[in-house]
Amino acid sequence: MTKTLACGDLMPGCDFVAEGESEDEVLAKAAAHAKAAHGIEEVTEDLAAKVKAAIKDG
């Protein structure tokens, strides 16, 4: 089952959507996007938890 993460759920106004076959794949895409688009250099434990909670099946 595909997993998706809509960045806009965490960063209002952002239309990036990461999709992958696993949570780890989505997290890797999200981390790359966060660095490139939002200047986030380090993913803290708190941020990672928020991102994981925002990942949806489908």
PDB file with one MODEL, atoms N, CA, C and O in Angstrom:
MODEL        1
ATOM      1  N   MET A   1       0.849  -1.186   0.000  1.00  0.00           N
ATOM      2  CA  MET A   1       0.000   0.000   0.000  1.00  0.00           C
ATOM      3  C   MET A   1       0.890   1.243   0.000  1.00  0.00           C
ATOM      4  O   MET A   1       1.850   1.328   0.766  1.00  0.00           O
ATOM      5  N   THR A   2       0.570   2.182  -0.844  1.00  0.00           N
ATOM      6  CA  THR A   2       1.334   3.421  -0.944  1.00  0.00           C
ATOM      7  C   THR A   2       1.112   4.294   0.288  1.00  0.00           C
ATOM      8  O   THR A   2       0.012   4.363   0.836  1.00  0.00           O
ATOM      9  N   LYS A   3       2.177   4.952   0.701  1.00  0.00           N
ATOM     10  CA  LYS A   3       2.114   5.908   1.806  1.00  0.00           C
ATOM     11  C   LYS A   3       2.299   7.306   1.213  1.00  0.00           C
ATOM     12  O   LYS A   3       3.053   7.487   0.257  1.00  0.00           O
ATOM     13  N   THR A   4       1.612   8.278   1.782  1.00  0.00           N
ATOM     14  CA  THR A   4       1.737   9.656   1.289  1.00  0.00           C
ATOM     15  C   THR A   4       1.905  10.631   2.447  1.00  0.00           C
ATOM     16  O   THR A   4       1.438  10.403   3.563  1.00  0.00           O
ATOM     17  N   LEU A   5       2.586  11.718   2.134  1.00  0.00           N
ATOM     18  CA  LEU A   5       2.751  12.813   3.080  1.00  0.00           C
ATOM     19  C   LEU A   5       2.548  14.110   2.319  1.00  0.00           C
ATOM     20  O   LEU A   5       3.275  14.397   1.368  1.00  0.00           O
ATOM     21  N   ALA A   6       1.570  14.889   2.730  1.00  0.00           N
ATOM     22  CA  ALA A   6       1.342  16.216   2.156  1.00  0.00           C
ATOM     23  C   ALA A   6       2.070  17.223   3.036  1.00  0.00           C
ATOM     24  O   ALA A   6       1.699  17.424   4.193  1.00  0.00           O
ATOM     25  N   CYS A   7       3.090  17.847   2.500  1.00  0.00           N
ATOM     26  CA  CYS A   7       3.876  18.807   3.280  1.00  0.00           C
ATOM     27  C   CYS A   7       2.990  19.924   3.828  1.00  0.00           C
ATOM     28  O   CYS A   7       3.235  20.438   4.920  1.00  0.00           O
ATOM     29  N   GLY A   8       1.971  20.291   3.075  1.00  0.00           N
ATOM     30  CA  GLY A   8       1.069  21.352   3.506  1.00  0.00           C
ATOM     31  C   GLY A   8       0.372  21.067   4.823  1.00  0.00           C
ATOM     32  O   GLY A   8      -0.105  21.987   5.489  1.00  0.00           O
ATOM     33  N   ASP A   9       0.310  19.783   5.208  1.00  0.00           N
ATOM     34  CA  ASP A   9      -0.268  19.448   6.516  1.00  0.00           C
ATOM     35  C   ASP A   9       0.625  19.934   7.649  1.00  0.00           C
ATOM     36  O   ASP A   9       0.165  20.137   8.773  1.00  0.00           O
ATOM     37  N   LEU A  10       1.911  20.119   7.344  1.00  0.00           N
ATOM     38  CA  LEU A  10       2.876  20.565   8.355  1.00  0.00           C
ATOM     39  C   LEU A  10       3.360  21.990   8.099  1.00  0.00           C
ATOM     40  O   LEU A  10       3.641  22.743   9.032  1.00  0.00           O
ATOM     41  N   MET A  11       3.450  22.344   6.829  1.00  0.00           N
ATOM     42  CA  MET A  11       3.919  23.675   6.428  1.00  0.00           C
ATOM     43  C   MET A  11       2.842  24.295   5.538  1.00  0.00           C
ATOM     44  O   MET A  11       2.881  24.134   4.318  1.00  0.00           O
ATOM     45  N   PRO A  12       1.888  24.997   6.133  1.00  0.00           N
ATOM     46  CA  PRO A  12       0.781  25.565   5.353  1.00  0.00           C
ATOM     47  C   PRO A  12       1.267  26.326   4.117  1.00  0.00           C
ATOM     48  O   PRO A  12       2.204  27.121   4.176  1.00  0.00           O
ATOM     49  N   GLY A  13       0.599  26.052   3.005  1.00  0.00           N
ATOM     50  CA  GLY A  13       0.938  26.727   1.757  1.00  0.00           C
ATOM     51  C   GLY A  13       1.861  25.924   0.859  1.00  0.00           C
ATOM     52  O   GLY A  13       2.031  26.271  -0.310  1.00  0.00           O
ATOM     53  N   CYS A  14       2.461  24.859   1.376  1.00  0.00           N
ATOM     54  CA  CYS A  14       3.352  24.039   0.560  1.00  0.00           C
ATOM     55  C   CYS A  14       2.529  22.947  -0.110  1.00  0.00           C
ATOM     56  O   CYS A  14       1.731  22.273   0.543  1.00  0.00           O
ATOM     57  N   ASP A  15       2.724  22.772  -1.421  1.00  0.00           N
ATOM     58  CA  ASP A  15       1.930  21.786  -2.145  1.00  0.00           C
ATOM     59  C   ASP A  15       2.697  20.501  -2.473  1.00  0.00           C
ATOM     60  O   ASP A  15       2.211  19.678  -3.248  1.00  0.00           O
ATOM     61  N   PHE A  16       3.889  20.321  -1.893  1.00  0.00           N
ATOM     62  CA  PHE A  16       4.681  19.116  -2.116  1.00  0.00           C
ATOM     63  C   PHE A  16       4.008  17.898  -1.490  1.00  0.00           C
ATOM     64  O   PHE A  16       3.509  17.962  -0.367  1.00  0.00           O
ATOM     65  N   VAL A  17       4.001  16.795  -2.223  1.00  0.00           N
ATOM     66  CA  VAL A  17       3.474  15.529  -1.705  1.00  0.00           C
ATOM     67  C   VAL A  17       4.525  14.452  -1.951  1.00  0.00           C
ATOM     68  O   VAL A  17       4.973  14.258  -3.081  1.00  0.00           O
ATOM     69  N   ALA A  18       4.913  13.759  -0.894  1.00  0.00           N
ATOM     70  CA  ALA A  18       5.851  12.638  -1.003  1.00  0.00           C
ATOM     71  C   ALA A  18       5.051  11.345  -0.985  1.00  0.00           C
ATOM     72  O   ALA A  18       4.142  11.174  -0.173  1.00  0.00           O
ATOM     73  N   GLU A  19       5.399  10.441  -1.887  1.00  0.00           N
ATOM     74  CA  GLU A  19       4.746   9.137  -1.945  1.00  0.00           C
ATOM     75  C   GLU A  19       5.814   8.062  -1.971  1.00  0.00           C
ATOM     76  O   GLU A  19       6.905   8.260  -2.506  1.00  0.00           O
ATOM     77  N   GLY A  20       5.485   6.920  -1.385  1.00  0.00           N
ATOM     78  CA  GLY A  20       6.421   5.810  -1.403  1.00  0.00           C
ATOM     79  C   GLY A  20       5.755   4.527  -0.966  1.00  0.00           C
ATOM     80  O   GLY A  20       4.626   4.529  -0.475  1.00  0.00           O
ATOM     81  N   GLU A  21       6.465   3.436  -1.150  1.00  0.00           N
ATOM     82  CA  GLU A  21       5.951   2.129  -0.773  1.00  0.00           C
ATOM     83  C   GLU A  21       6.107   1.858   0.723  1.00  0.00           C
ATOM     84  O   GLU A  21       5.456   0.967   1.270  1.00  0.00           O
ATOM     85  N   SER A  22       6.976   2.633   1.383  1.00  0.00           N
ATOM     86  CA  SER A  22       7.204   2.443   2.818  1.00  0.00           C
ATOM     87  C   SER A  22       7.324   3.793   3.512  1.00  0.00           C
ATOM     88  O   SER A  22       7.556   4.821   2.876  1.00  0.00           O
ATOM     89  N   GLU A  23       7.159   3.765   4.829  1.00  0.00           N
ATOM     90  CA  GLU A  23       7.318   4.981   5.620  1.00  0.00           C
ATOM     91  C   GLU A  23       8.736   5.528   5.458  1.00  0.00           C
ATOM     92  O   GLU A  23       8.921   6.740   5.357  1.00  0.00           O
ATOM     93  N   ASP A  24       9.730   4.651   5.432  1.00  0.00           N
ATOM     94  CA  ASP A  24      11.121   5.097   5.297  1.00  0.00           C
ATOM     95  C   ASP A  24      11.361   5.815   3.970  1.00  0.00           C
ATOM     96  O   ASP A  24      12.092   6.804   3.919  1.00  0.00           O
ATOM     97  N   GLU A  25      10.746   5.315   2.900  1.00  0.00           N
ATOM     98  CA  GLU A  25      10.888   5.953   1.595  1.00  0.00           C
ATOM     99  C   GLU A  25      10.274   7.353   1.613  1.00  0.00           C
ATOM    100  O   GLU A  25      10.861   8.298   1.086  1.00  0.00           O
ATOM    101  N   VAL A  26       9.110   7.481   2.212  1.00  0.00           N
ATOM    102  CA  VAL A  26       8.441   8.784   2.316  1.00  0.00           C
ATOM    103  C   VAL A  26       9.270   9.730   3.186  1.00  0.00           C
ATOM    104  O   VAL A  26       9.426  10.905   2.854  1.00  0.00           O
ATOM    105  N   LEU A  27       9.797   9.220   4.292  1.00  0.00           N
ATOM    106  CA  LEU A  27      10.615  10.050   5.178  1.00  0.00           C
ATOM    107  C   LEU A  27      11.861  10.571   4.473  1.00  0.00           C
ATOM    108  O   LEU A  27      12.242  11.726   4.665  1.00  0.00           O
ATOM    109  N   ALA A  28      12.497   9.737   3.662  1.00  0.00           N
ATOM    110  CA  ALA A  28      13.691  10.167   2.932  1.00  0.00           C
ATOM    111  C   ALA A  28      13.352  11.272   1.939  1.00  0.00           C
ATOM    112  O   ALA A  28      14.080  12.259   1.835  1.00  0.00           O
ATOM    113  N   LYS A  29      12.257  11.111   1.214  1.00  0.00           N
ATOM    114  CA  LYS A  29      11.828  12.144   0.262  1.00  0.00           C
ATOM    115  C   LYS A  29      11.463  13.428   0.993  1.00  0.00           C
ATOM    116  O   LYS A  29      11.785  14.523   0.533  1.00  0.00           O
ATOM    117  N   ALA A  30      10.792  13.292   2.128  1.00  0.00           N
ATOM    118  CA  ALA A  30      10.389  14.461   2.904  1.00  0.00           C
ATOM    119  C   ALA A  30      11.602  15.200   3.460  1.00  0.00           C
ATOM    120  O   ALA A  30      11.625  16.430   3.473  1.00  0.00           O
ATOM    121  N   ALA A  31      12.598  14.467   3.913  1.00  0.00           N
ATOM    122  CA  ALA A  31      13.806  15.100   4.455  1.00  0.00           C
ATOM    123  C   ALA A  31      14.536  15.886   3.368  1.00  0.00           C
ATOM    124  O   ALA A  31      14.994  17.003   3.607  1.00  0.00           O
ATOM    125  N   ALA A  32      14.645  15.299   2.171  1.00  0.00           N
ATOM    126  CA  ALA A  32      15.289  15.998   1.058  1.00  0.00           C
ATOM    127  C   ALA A  32      14.513  17.257   0.689  1.00  0.00           C
ATOM    128  O   ALA A  32      15.106  18.306   0.438  1.00  0.00           O
ATOM    129  N   HIS A  33      13.193  17.152   0.657  1.00  0.00           N
ATOM    130  CA  HIS A  33      12.345  18.306   0.346  1.00  0.00           C
ATOM    131  C   HIS A  33      12.481  19.381   1.430  1.00  0.00           C
ATOM    132  O   HIS A  33      12.599  20.565   1.115  1.00  0.00           O
ATOM    133  N   ALA A  34      12.465  18.978   2.685  1.00  0.00           N
ATOM    134  CA  ALA A  34      12.556  19.937   3.792  1.00  0.00           C
ATOM    135  C   ALA A  34      13.852  20.739   3.709  1.00  0.00           C
ATOM    136  O   ALA A  34      13.865  21.940   3.975  1.00  0.00           O
ATOM    137  N   LYS A  35      14.933  20.070   3.340  1.00  0.00           N
ATOM    138  CA  LYS A  35      16.223  20.756   3.219  1.00  0.00           C
ATOM    139  C   LYS A  35      16.218  21.717   2.039  1.00  0.00           C
ATOM    140  O   LYS A  35      16.616  22.875   2.172  1.00  0.00           O
ATOM    141  N   ALA A  36      15.765  21.233   0.878  1.00  0.00           N
ATOM    142  CA  ALA A  36      15.802  22.042  -0.345  1.00  0.00           C
ATOM    143  C   ALA A  36      14.802  23.195  -0.328  1.00  0.00           C
ATOM    144  O   ALA A  36      15.140  24.311  -0.720  1.00  0.00           O
ATOM    145  N   ALA A  37      13.582  22.935   0.121  1.00  0.00           N
ATOM    146  CA  ALA A  37      12.513  23.935   0.005  1.00  0.00           C
ATOM    147  C   ALA A  37      12.329  24.795   1.254  1.00  0.00           C
ATOM    148  O   ALA A  37      11.895  25.944   1.168  1.00  0.00           O
ATOM    149  N   HIS A  38      12.663  24.230   2.415  1.00  0.00           N
ATOM    150  CA  HIS A  38      12.378  24.949   3.660  1.00  0.00           C
ATOM    151  C   HIS A  38      13.625  25.264   4.487  1.00  0.00           C
ATOM    152  O   HIS A  38      13.519  25.857   5.560  1.00  0.00           O
ATOM    153  N   GLY A  39      14.800  24.873   3.998  1.00  0.00           N
ATOM    154  CA  GLY A  39      16.051  25.179   4.685  1.00  0.00           C
ATOM    155  C   GLY A  39      16.241  24.432   5.995  1.00  0.00           C
ATOM    156  O   GLY A  39      17.012  24.869   6.849  1.00  0.00           O
ATOM    157  N   ILE A  40      15.553  23.323   6.162  1.00  0.00           N
ATOM    158  CA  ILE A  40      15.677  22.542   7.396  1.00  0.00           C
ATOM    159  C   ILE A  40      16.869  21.610   7.232  1.00  0.00           C
ATOM    160  O   ILE A  40      16.820  20.664   6.446  1.00  0.00           O
ATOM    161  N   GLU A  41      17.937  21.875   7.971  1.00  0.00           N
ATOM    162  CA  GLU A  41      19.166  21.112   7.863  1.00  0.00           C
ATOM    163  C   GLU A  41      19.146  19.850   8.707  1.00  0.00           C
ATOM    164  O   GLU A  41      19.735  18.838   8.325  1.00  0.00           O
ATOM    165  N   GLU A  42      18.474  19.900   9.853  1.00  0.00           N
ATOM    166  CA  GLU A  42      18.462  18.765  10.766  1.00  0.00           C
ATOM    167  C   GLU A  42      17.028  18.404  11.129  1.00  0.00           C
ATOM    168  O   GLU A  42      16.238  19.265  11.515  1.00  0.00           O
ATOM    169  N   VAL A  43      16.707  17.140  11.002  1.00  0.00           N
ATOM    170  CA  VAL A  43      15.381  16.665  11.387  1.00  0.00           C
ATOM    171  C   VAL A  43      15.466  16.206  12.842  1.00  0.00           C
ATOM    172  O   VAL A  43      16.063  15.174  13.149  1.00  0.00           O
ATOM    173  N   THR A  44      14.863  16.983  13.721  1.00  0.00           N
ATOM    174  CA  THR A  44      14.877  16.655  15.144  1.00  0.00           C
ATOM    175  C   THR A  44      13.913  15.509  15.431  1.00  0.00           C
ATOM    176  O   THR A  44      13.081  15.169  14.590  1.00  0.00           O
ATOM    177  N   GLU A  45      14.024  14.920  16.605  1.00  0.00           N
ATOM    178  CA  GLU A  45      13.104  13.845  16.992  1.00  0.00           C
ATOM    179  C   GLU A  45      11.664  14.345  16.998  1.00  0.00           C
ATOM    180  O   GLU A  45      10.755  13.631  16.572  1.00  0.00           O
ATOM    181  N   ASP A  46      11.453  15.563  17.476  1.00  0.00           N
ATOM    182  CA  ASP A  46      10.105  16.140  17.525  1.00  0.00           C
ATOM    183  C   ASP A  46       9.532  16.312  16.115  1.00  0.00           C
ATOM    184  O   ASP A  46       8.376  15.971  15.867  1.00  0.00           O
ATOM    185  N   LEU A  47      10.332  16.834  15.207  1.00  0.00           N
ATOM    186  CA  LEU A  47       9.880  17.017  13.828  1.00  0.00           C
ATOM    187  C   LEU A  47       9.618  15.665  13.167  1.00  0.00           C
ATOM    188  O   LEU A  47       8.618  15.500  12.469  1.00  0.00           O
ATOM    189  N   ALA A  48      10.499  14.712  13.382  1.00  0.00           N
ATOM    190  CA  ALA A  48      10.316  13.380  12.803  1.00  0.00           C
ATOM    191  C   ALA A  48       9.012  12.757  13.286  1.00  0.00           C
ATOM    192  O   ALA A  48       8.305  12.118  12.506  1.00  0.00           O
ATOM    193  N   ALA A  49       8.689  12.936  14.554  1.00  0.00           N
ATOM    194  CA  ALA A  49       7.444  12.392  15.105  1.00  0.00           C
ATOM    195  C   ALA A  49       6.235  13.043  14.445  1.00  0.00           C
ATOM    196  O   ALA A  49       5.253  12.363  14.146  1.00  0.00           O
ATOM    197  N   LYS A  50       6.296  14.354  14.216  1.00  0.00           N
ATOM    198  CA  LYS A  50       5.191  15.061  13.560  1.00  0.00           C
ATOM    199  C   LYS A  50       5.026  14.596  12.117  1.00  0.00           C
ATOM    200  O   LYS A  50       3.908  14.426  11.632  1.00  0.00           O
ATOM    201  N   VAL A  51       6.150  14.394  11.440  1.00  0.00           N
ATOM    202  CA  VAL A  51       6.101  13.937  10.049  1.00  0.00           C
ATOM    203  C   VAL A  51       5.515  12.528   9.988  1.00  0.00           C
ATOM    204  O   VAL A  51       4.639  12.254   9.167  1.00  0.00           O
ATOM    205  N   LYS A  52       5.993  11.636  10.850  1.00  0.00           N
ATOM    206  CA  LYS A  52       5.479  10.260  10.868  1.00  0.00           C
ATOM    207  C   LYS A  52       3.976  10.236  11.129  1.00  0.00           C
ATOM    208  O   LYS A  52       3.248   9.447  10.525  1.00  0.00           O
ATOM    209  N   ALA A  53       3.514  11.102  12.028  1.00  0.00           N
ATOM    210  CA  ALA A  53       2.089  11.154  12.340  1.00  0.00           C
ATOM    211  C   ALA A  53       1.256  11.656  11.162  1.00  0.00           C
ATOM    212  O   ALA A  53       0.071  11.339  11.058  1.00  0.00           O
ATOM    213  N   ALA A  54       1.877  12.443  10.271  1.00  0.00           N
ATOM    214  CA  ALA A  54       1.158  13.010   9.134  1.00  0.00           C
ATOM    215  C   ALA A  54       1.144  12.082   7.910  1.00  0.00           C
ATOM    216  O   ALA A  54       0.443  12.363   6.938  1.00  0.00           O
ATOM    217  N   ILE A  55       1.901  10.989   7.946  1.00  0.00           N
ATOM    218  CA  ILE A  55       1.934  10.056   6.827  1.00  0.00           C
ATOM    219  C   ILE A  55       0.632   9.245   6.831  1.00  0.00           C
ATOM    220  O   ILE A  55       0.191   8.726   7.857  1.00  0.00           O
ATOM    221  N   LYS A  56       0.046   9.163   5.645  1.00  0.00           N
ATOM    222  CA  LYS A  56      -1.245   8.464   5.511  1.00  0.00           C
ATOM    223  C   LYS A  56      -1.118   7.307   4.537  1.00  0.00           C
ATOM    224  O   LYS A  56      -0.298   7.347   3.620  1.00  0.00           O
ATOM    225  N   ASP A  57      -1.917   6.294   4.734  1.00  0.00           N
ATOM    226  CA  ASP A  57      -2.014   5.180   3.784  1.00  0.00           C
ATOM    227  C   ASP A  57      -2.907   5.607   2.623  1.00  0.00           C
ATOM    228  O   ASP A  57      -3.899   6.314   2.805  1.00  0.00           O
ATOM    229  N   GLY A  58      -2.535   5.166   1.442  1.00  0.00           N
ATOM    230  CA  GLY A  58      -3.404   5.451   0.317  1.00  0.00           C
ATOM    231  C   GLY A  58      -2.686   6.057  -0.753  1.00  0.00           C
ATOM    232  O   GLY A  58      -3.271   6.368  -1.791  1.00  0.00           O
TER     233      GLY A  58
ENDMDL
END
